[in-house]
Amino acid sequence: MDFLALMEKVGFADAELVAETGLNSSPKTRGVLIRARKPEKTDPKRRPILANDDNMVDPISMKTKKRSPAIEKVLEKAFALGVEKAKVIDTSTVTVEKWVRWKCLYGCPFYNKDAYHPPIAPDINETKLVLGEYSKAILLNGSKGKELSDAAILLEQEAYHMGFYKAFALTALPTGPDEGADTGATRASGENEAPCDLQKNKTNKQQIRPMMEACGIDVFRTARNNGFEIDTEKETYGHWNYFALVLIE
């Protein structure tokens, strides 16, 4: 390897031989003048910026991008909202089964009544696809289903403002101030609605998120996969165990 190549290898750029000098010490040696430059920090020949670098720098604006917010901060927010128990889980532990949706299809009086329930709620195939777009979620647990569901909606909003723009909640029970049969319906605005109800329904729709079971999620298996206690009888733990989920990325 010649000397010019060696200089470029150690970090110099545009190395070139300019001229010989008068500093010849013997017939076997000769002096030369070499010109090169040391790349500035903005030089494109620097170490490439990786997409997963926590402190990424835009080489044009030289502005450091905001560090990704920690999911643990969202977890802390869940407890601040009054959630009794919460845990960050892998979405791979969320079990989706067809039989769960059958429980909603047969015997539930709210079938085809609103967006919390089937068939308007996402089916199991769509649920599996969406879960595949997330790696993490926060599983919420409490003894009061309505309050837990409301907290899940609020936590989704908090997570969004903390930088988790993909945050999406799935609830334990219908949410919002009005739980009537038509609350949450995603029919086109004005369809089967009186004009005076449009604004009320518009407000309620901002709080609509599908229930976990309505999407085919096996809440029992999902809870047990992540170390939570749950049973079919209230007396086992002295209260019902409700669960809600906030997908986060």
Summary of the structure (lengths in Angstrom):
residues: 249
radius of gyration: 30.0
end to end distance: 48.7
largest distance: 104.0
contacts: 676
relative contact order: 0.15
helix: 31%
strand: 18%
